[in-house]
Amino acid sequence: MMEASNDNSPVGDLLVGANAIAAFLGCTRRQAYRFVYDGLLPSFKLGGTVAARRSTLTRWMADRETGGMKVSA
């Protein structure tokens, strides 16, 4: 029997919506939206909803920790 894959499951890679992105990053929904719309966070639109991949955000955070891709304040 084949089971359907749900990318929004806890083990899936896709984060759909600002709430899911914020929960993953440990910030507020408003902060997640600000990061997205200021172009600071790697994300994309899925329909009309903001989305991001856990794997991409994990790499993005690791780059920031090691000093890569610096963002000016």
Secondary structure as UniProt FT lines:
FT   TURN            7..8
FT   TURN            10..11
FT   STRAND          14..16
FT   HELIX           18..25
FT   HELIX           29..37
FT   TURN            38..39
FT   STRAND          44..46
FT   TURN            47..48
FT   STRAND          49..53
FT   HELIX           54..65
FT   TURN            66..67
//
